[in-house]
Amino acid sequence: MTDRLKGKVALITGGTNGIGKAAVYGLIKEGAQVIFTGNNTVAGDEIAADTGAHFIQHAVQDVDGWSDVKQAVRDHAGRLDITFSNAGTNTGDSDIESVEVEAWKNLLDVNLTGMMLAIKASIELMKENPDQSGGSIILNSSINGILALAGDVTYSTTKGALRLLAKSTAVHLAKTKTGIRCNTIHPGVIETPLIQGAISGAPDPEAARSMLEGIAPMGRLGGMDEIVALLIYLASDDARFVTGSEIVIDGGSTAGLPGV
């Protein structure tokens, strides 16, 4: 532990699995006090018991529920310095000809409206900080916010929209002298439990892994620890001049033409 985030309070959405769960552990290791949300109360309670983080059961698209989240942050920590808005889904998505309207609306609610609500709540809390207004808001987008997936039209659309949501937010917050920064991160194929499950459940797991590893010119999957390391940087004072940026962490996947 290097205590890069000592004295800071972090809010993480979608913190009960995958990158969000890794972020809970990683930010605590760096000295942050962590409050995290998610739908899975069993997993949330287990993580809270293991780490000392504070868990709040909440779905990011639940507009009214954000009042409870904000009050819990006030009561539990009295300030907010970092938000990692991570919750997202691609459940029910398809190509533009096949996607159902209800699936489209659900993904927009979670992936885009949920992010907007997290930003608004975070700004309100960060402006209340007792010493001075300030903080770092980090949105988890994807390389599919840069390069679209034909079979996931809604997911690609929402992840692309997050880029400009963050940029508009960043410019507003800078011009209004809030001291709050906002950035997006764009992970490539990361070895999360979801990806591990897809590999192990494939007819030929070795071929599935090879295919996924081949997406990045570096020839491997990214690690969740590498995503967390980027989060720690953006959350820290080392990144105090970084705002409105889209930071790609994909092993070179979006840097060139595939196969060339």
TORKOL-4160 file (C-alpha; in steps of 0.2 Angstrom, whole numbers, padded with zeros to 4 digits, m for minus):
260
<pt num="1" X="0000" Y="0000" Z="0000"/>
<pt num="2" X="0007" Y="0017" Z="m0005"/>
<pt num="3" X="m0008" Y="0027" Z="0002"/>
<pt num="4" X="m0010" Y="0038" Z="m0014"/>
<pt num="5" X="m0028" Y="0040" Z="m0009"/>
<pt num="6" X="m0026" Y="0042" Z="0010"/>
<pt num="7" X="m0040" Y="0053" Z="0017"/>
<pt num="8" X="m0051" Y="0052" Z="0001"/>
<pt num="9" X="m0068" Y="0044" Z="0000"/>
<pt num="10" X="m0074" Y="0035" Z="m0015"/>
<pt num="11" X="m0091" Y="0029" Z="m0022"/>
<pt num="12" X="m0091" Y="0015" Z="m0034"/>
<pt num="13" X="m0106" Y="0009" Z="m0044"/>
<pt num="14" X="m0107" Y="m0009" Z="m0050"/>
<pt num="15" X="m0095" Y="m0014" Z="m0036"/>
<pt num="16" X="m0101" Y="m0032" Z="m0033"/>
<pt num="17" X="m0092" Y="m0040" Z="m0047"/>
<pt num="18" X="m0079" Y="m0039" Z="m0061"/>
<pt num="19" X="m0069" Y="m0022" Z="m0063"/>
<pt num="20" X="m0080" Y="m0014" Z="m0050"/>
<pt num="21" X="m0076" Y="m0027" Z="m0036"/>
<pt num="22" X="m0058" Y="m0026" Z="m0041"/>
<pt num="23" X="m0059" Y="m0007" Z="m0039"/>
<pt num="24" X="m0066" Y="m0008" Z="m0021"/>
<pt num="25" X="m0051" Y="m0019" Z="m0016"/>
<pt num="26" X="m0039" Y="m0008" Z="m0025"/>
<pt num="27" X="m0044" Y="0009" Z="m0019"/>
<pt num="28" X="m0045" Y="0003" Z="m0001"/>
<pt num="29" X="m0027" Y="m0004" Z="m0003"/>
<pt num="30" X="m0022" Y="0014" Z="m0008"/>
<pt num="31" X="m0030" Y="0021" Z="0008"/>
<pt num="32" X="m0047" Y="0027" Z="0002"/>
<pt num="33" X="m0063" Y="0024" Z="0012"/>
<pt num="34" X="m0075" Y="0016" Z="0000"/>
<pt num="35" X="m0094" Y="0016" Z="m0002"/>
<pt num="36" X="m0100" Y="0004" Z="m0016"/>
<pt num="37" X="m0117" Y="0000" Z="m0024"/>
<pt num="38" X="m0124" Y="m0015" Z="m0033"/>
<pt num="39" X="m0139" Y="m0026" Z="m0035"/>
<pt num="40" X="m0132" Y="m0042" Z="m0028"/>
<pt num="41" X="m0134" Y="m0040" Z="m0009"/>
<pt num="42" X="m0126" Y="m0057" Z="m0005"/>
<pt num="43" X="m0110" Y="m0052" Z="m0015"/>
<pt num="44" X="m0111" Y="m0034" Z="m0008"/>
<pt num="45" X="m0112" Y="m0040" Z="0010"/>
<pt num="46" X="m0098" Y="m0052" Z="0008"/>
<pt num="47" X="m0086" Y="m0039" Z="0000"/>
<pt num="48" X="m0091" Y="m0027" Z="0014"/>
<pt num="49" X="m0087" Y="m0039" Z="0027"/>
<pt num="50" X="m0070" Y="m0044" Z="0019"/>
<pt num="51" X="m0064" Y="m0026" Z="0016"/>
<pt num="52" X="m0073" Y="m0014" Z="0028"/>
<pt num="53" X="m0081" Y="m0005" Z="0013"/>
<pt num="54" X="m0099" Y="0001" Z="0015"/>
<pt num="55" X="m0112" Y="m0007" Z="0004"/>
<pt num="56" X="m0128" Y="0001" Z="m0002"/>
<pt num="57" X="m0140" Y="m0010" Z="m0012"/>
<pt num="58" X="m0145" Y="0001" Z="m0027"/>
<pt num="59" X="m0148" Y="0000" Z="m0046"/>
<pt num="60" X="m0141" Y="0016" Z="m0054"/>
<pt num="61" X="m0156" Y="0019" Z="m0065"/>
<pt num="62" X="m0167" Y="0020" Z="m0050"/>
<pt num="63" X="m0169" Y="0039" Z="m0049"/>
<pt num="64" X="m0177" Y="0040" Z="m0032"/>
<pt num="65" X="m0164" Y="0029" Z="m0024"/>
<pt num="66" X="m0150" Y="0041" Z="m0027"/>
<pt num="67" X="m0157" Y="0051" Z="m0013"/>
<pt num="68" X="m0153" Y="0037" Z="m0001"/>
<pt num="69" X="m0136" Y="0034" Z="m0009"/>
<pt num="70" X="m0131" Y="0053" Z="m0006"/>
<pt num="71" X="m0138" Y="0053" Z="0011"/>
<pt num="72" X="m0128" Y="0037" Z="0015"/>
<pt num="73" X="m0112" Y="0045" Z="0009"/>
<pt num="74" X="m0115" Y="0060" Z="0020"/>
<pt num="75" X="m0119" Y="0050" Z="0035"/>
<pt num="76" X="m0105" Y="0037" Z="0033"/>
<pt num="77" X="m0091" Y="0048" Z="0027"/>
<pt num="78" X="m0096" Y="0066" Z="0027"/>
<pt num="79" X="m0087" Y="0070" Z="0010"/>
<pt num="80" X="m0084" Y="0063" Z="m0007"/>
<pt num="81" X="m0068" Y="0064" Z="m0017"/>
<pt num="82" X="m0069" Y="0050" Z="m0030"/>
<pt num="83" X="m0083" Y="0042" Z="m0040"/>
<pt num="84" X="m0080" Y="0027" Z="m0052"/>
<pt num="85" X="m0096" Y="0025" Z="m0061"/>
<pt num="86" X="m0094" Y="0008" Z="m0067"/>
<pt num="87" X="m0112" Y="m0001" Z="m0068"/>
<pt num="88" X="m0117" Y="m0006" Z="m0085"/>
<pt num="89" X="m0125" Y="m0020" Z="m0095"/>
<pt num="90" X="m0127" Y="m0027" Z="m0113"/>
<pt num="91" X="m0141" Y="m0039" Z="m0108"/>
<pt num="92" X="m0154" Y="m0041" Z="m0122"/>
<pt num="93" X="m0144" Y="m0031" Z="m0135"/>
<pt num="94" X="m0143" Y="m0036" Z="m0153"/>
<pt num="95" X="m0140" Y="m0028" Z="m0170"/>
<pt num="96" X="m0150" Y="m0013" Z="m0177"/>
<pt num="97" X="m0163" Y="m0024" Z="m0186"/>
<pt num="98" X="m0166" Y="m0036" Z="m0172"/>
<pt num="99" X="m0165" Y="m0026" Z="m0156"/>
<pt num="100" X="m0181" Y="m0024" Z="m0146"/>
<pt num="101" X="m0187" Y="m0007" Z="m0141"/>
<pt num="102" X="m0188" Y="m0013" Z="m0122"/>
<pt num="103" X="m0170" Y="m0019" Z="m0123"/>
<pt num="104" X="m0164" Y="m0003" Z="m0130"/>
<pt num="105" X="m0173" Y="0007" Z="m0117"/>
<pt num="106" X="m0166" Y="m0004" Z="m0103"/>
<pt num="107" X="m0148" Y="m0002" Z="m0109"/>
<pt num="108" X="m0150" Y="0017" Z="m0111"/>
<pt num="109" X="m0157" Y="0018" Z="m0093"/>
<pt num="110" X="m0143" Y="0008" Z="m0085"/>
<pt num="111" X="m0128" Y="0013" Z="m0096"/>
<pt num="112" X="m0132" Y="0031" Z="m0100"/>
<pt num="113" X="m0145" Y="0038" Z="m0088"/>
<pt num="114" X="m0137" Y="0029" Z="m0074"/>
<pt num="115" X="m0121" Y="0037" Z="m0077"/>
<pt num="116" X="m0129" Y="0054" Z="m0079"/>
<pt num="117" X="m0137" Y="0052" Z="m0062"/>
<pt num="118" X="m0121" Y="0046" Z="m0054"/>
<pt num="119" X="m0112" Y="0062" Z="m0061"/>
<pt num="120" X="m0126" Y="0073" Z="m0054"/>
<pt num="121" X="m0126" Y="0065" Z="m0037"/>
<pt num="122" X="m0107" Y="0066" Z="m0036"/>
<pt num="123" X="m0106" Y="0084" Z="m0041"/>
<pt num="124" X="m0118" Y="0088" Z="m0027"/>
<pt num="125" X="m0108" Y="0079" Z="m0014"/>
<pt num="126" X="m0091" Y="0085" Z="m0020"/>
<pt num="127" X="m0097" Y="0103" Z="m0019"/>
<pt num="128" X="m0102" Y="0100" Z="m0001"/>
<pt num="129" X="m0084" Y="0094" Z="0004"/>
<pt num="130" X="m0080" Y="0103" Z="0021"/>
<pt num="131" X="m0063" Y="0109" Z="0015"/>
<pt num="132" X="m0066" Y="0114" Z="m0003"/>
<pt num="133" X="m0076" Y="0109" Z="m0018"/>
<pt num="134" X="m0067" Y="0096" Z="m0028"/>
<pt num="135" X="m0065" Y="0078" Z="m0034"/>
<pt num="136" X="m0063" Y="0066" Z="m0048"/>
<pt num="137" X="m0077" Y="0057" Z="m0058"/>
<pt num="138" X="m0072" Y="0042" Z="m0069"/>
<pt num="139" X="m0084" Y="0034" Z="m0081"/>
<pt num="140" X="m0081" Y="0016" Z="m0087"/>
<pt num="141" X="m0084" Y="0016" Z="m0105"/>
<pt num="142" X="m0076" Y="0004" Z="m0117"/>
<pt num="143" X="m0066" Y="0002" Z="m0133"/>
<pt num="144" X="m0084" Y="m0001" Z="m0141"/>
<pt num="145" X="m0087" Y="0018" Z="m0137"/>
<pt num="146" X="m0074" Y="0020" Z="m0150"/>
<pt num="147" X="m0076" Y="0005" Z="m0162"/>
<pt num="148" X="m0094" Y="m0001" Z="m0163"/>
<pt num="149" X="m0100" Y="m0019" Z="m0162"/>
<pt num="150" X="m0112" Y="m0023" Z="m0175"/>
<pt num="151" X="m0121" Y="m0036" Z="m0164"/>
<pt num="152" X="m0122" Y="m0024" Z="m0149"/>
<pt num="153" X="m0130" Y="m0008" Z="m0156"/>
<pt num="154" X="m0136" Y="m0001" Z="m0140"/>
<pt num="155" X="m0121" Y="m0005" Z="m0130"/>
<pt num="156" X="m0110" Y="0003" Z="m0143"/>
<pt num="157" X="m0121" Y="0018" Z="m0144"/>
<pt num="158" X="m0122" Y="0021" Z="m0125"/>
<pt num="159" X="m0103" Y="0018" Z="m0123"/>
<pt num="160" X="m0100" Y="0031" Z="m0137"/>
<pt num="161" X="m0111" Y="0043" Z="m0129"/>
<pt num="162" X="m0102" Y="0042" Z="m0112"/>
<pt num="163" X="m0087" Y="0051" Z="m0121"/>
<pt num="164" X="m0096" Y="0067" Z="m0124"/>
<pt num="165" X="m0106" Y="0066" Z="m0108"/>
<pt num="166" X="m0089" Y="0066" Z="m0099"/>
<pt num="167" X="m0082" Y="0080" Z="m0110"/>
<pt num="168" X="m0097" Y="0091" Z="m0108"/>
<pt num="169" X="m0097" Y="0088" Z="m0089"/>
<pt num="170" X="m0078" Y="0091" Z="m0088"/>
<pt num="171" X="m0079" Y="0108" Z="m0097"/>
<pt num="172" X="m0094" Y="0114" Z="m0087"/>
<pt num="173" X="m0086" Y="0109" Z="m0070"/>
<pt num="174" X="m0069" Y="0118" Z="m0075"/>
<pt num="175" X="m0078" Y="0134" Z="m0081"/>
<pt num="176" X="m0088" Y="0135" Z="m0065"/>
<pt num="177" X="m0072" Y="0133" Z="m0055"/>
<pt num="178" X="m0078" Y="0118" Z="m0045"/>
<pt num="179" X="m0062" Y="0109" Z="m0044"/>
<pt num="180" X="m0070" Y="0093" Z="m0050"/>
<pt num="181" X="m0063" Y="0083" Z="m0065"/>
<pt num="182" X="m0072" Y="0070" Z="m0076"/>
<pt num="183" X="m0064" Y="0058" Z="m0088"/>
<pt num="184" X="m0069" Y="0041" Z="m0096"/>
<pt num="185" X="m0058" Y="0025" Z="m0097"/>
<pt num="186" X="m0060" Y="0013" Z="m0112"/>
<pt num="187" X="m0055" Y="m0004" Z="m0108"/>
<pt num="188" X="m0052" Y="m0017" Z="m0121"/>
<pt num="189" X="m0054" Y="m0036" Z="m0118"/>
<pt num="190" X="m0051" Y="m0038" Z="m0099"/>
<pt num="191" X="m0050" Y="m0055" Z="m0090"/>
<pt num="192" X="m0065" Y="m0053" Z="m0079"/>
<pt num="193" X="m0075" Y="m0067" Z="m0072"/>
<pt num="194" X="m0087" Y="m0064" Z="m0087"/>
<pt num="195" X="m0074" Y="m0066" Z="m0100"/>
<pt num="196" X="m0067" Y="m0081" Z="m0091"/>
<pt num="197" X="m0084" Y="m0089" Z="m0091"/>
<pt num="198" X="m0086" Y="m0086" Z="m0109"/>
<pt num="199" X="m0069" Y="m0094" Z="m0113"/>
<pt num="200" X="m0072" Y="m0109" Z="m0102"/>
<pt num="201" X="m0090" Y="m0112" Z="m0109"/>
<pt num="202" X="m0084" Y="m0111" Z="m0127"/>
<pt num="203" X="m0084" Y="m0127" Z="m0137"/>
<pt num="204" X="m0065" Y="m0125" Z="m0138"/>
<pt num="205" X="m0059" Y="m0114" Z="m0124"/>
<pt num="206" X="m0041" Y="m0114" Z="m0130"/>
<pt num="207" X="m0047" Y="m0107" Z="m0147"/>
<pt num="208" X="m0058" Y="m0095" Z="m0138"/>
<pt num="209" X="m0044" Y="m0088" Z="m0128"/>
<pt num="210" X="m0033" Y="m0087" Z="m0143"/>
<pt num="211" X="m0046" Y="m0077" Z="m0152"/>
<pt num="212" X="m0049" Y="m0065" Z="m0138"/>
<pt num="213" X="m0030" Y="m0062" Z="m0135"/>
<pt num="214" X="m0028" Y="m0059" Z="m0154"/>
<pt num="215" X="m0039" Y="m0044" Z="m0153"/>
<pt num="216" X="m0025" Y="m0034" Z="m0145"/>
<pt num="217" X="m0008" Y="m0032" Z="m0154"/>
<pt num="218" X="0000" Y="m0035" Z="m0138"/>
<pt num="219" X="m0007" Y="m0053" Z="m0139"/>
<pt num="220" X="m0015" Y="m0055" Z="m0122"/>
<pt num="221" X="m0030" Y="m0050" Z="m0112"/>
<pt num="222" X="m0029" Y="m0035" Z="m0100"/>
<pt num="223" X="m0029" Y="m0038" Z="m0081"/>
<pt num="224" X="m0041" Y="m0030" Z="m0069"/>
<pt num="225" X="m0027" Y="m0024" Z="m0059"/>
<pt num="226" X="m0021" Y="m0014" Z="m0074"/>
<pt num="227" X="m0038" Y="m0005" Z="m0075"/>
<pt num="228" X="m0037" Y="m0002" Z="m0056"/>
<pt num="229" X="m0020" Y="0006" Z="m0058"/>
<pt num="230" X="m0027" Y="0018" Z="m0071"/>
<pt num="231" X="m0041" Y="0022" Z="m0059"/>
<pt num="232" X="m0030" Y="0025" Z="m0045"/>
<pt num="233" X="m0020" Y="0037" Z="m0055"/>
<pt num="234" X="m0035" Y="0047" Z="m0061"/>
<pt num="235" X="m0042" Y="0047" Z="m0044"/>
<pt num="236" X="m0026" Y="0054" Z="m0037"/>
<pt num="237" X="m0019" Y="0072" Z="m0036"/>
<pt num="238" X="m0006" Y="0066" Z="m0049"/>
<pt num="239" X="m0020" Y="0068" Z="m0062"/>
<pt num="240" X="m0025" Y="0085" Z="m0056"/>
<pt num="241" X="m0023" Y="0093" Z="m0074"/>
<pt num="242" X="m0032" Y="0078" Z="m0082"/>
<pt num="243" X="m0050" Y="0082" Z="m0086"/>
<pt num="244" X="m0062" Y="0079" Z="m0102"/>
<pt num="245" X="m0050" Y="0065" Z="m0107"/>
<pt num="246" X="m0054" Y="0048" Z="m0114"/>
<pt num="247" X="m0041" Y="0036" Z="m0109"/>
<pt num="248" X="m0039" Y="0020" Z="m0119"/>
<pt num="249" X="m0032" Y="0004" Z="m0110"/>
<pt num="250" X="m0033" Y="m0010" Z="m0123"/>
<pt num="251" X="m0016" Y="m0016" Z="m0128"/>
<pt num="252" X="m0016" Y="m0007" Z="m0144"/>
<pt num="253" X="m0033" Y="m0014" Z="m0150"/>
<pt num="254" X="m0040" Y="0003" Z="m0157"/>
<pt num="255" X="m0023" Y="0009" Z="m0163"/>
<pt num="256" X="m0022" Y="0001" Z="m0180"/>
<pt num="257" X="m0031" Y="m0009" Z="m0193"/>
<pt num="258" X="m0035" Y="m0027" Z="m0188"/>
<pt num="259" X="m0023" Y="m0039" Z="m0195"/>
<pt num="260" X="m0011" Y="m0026" Z="m0203"/>
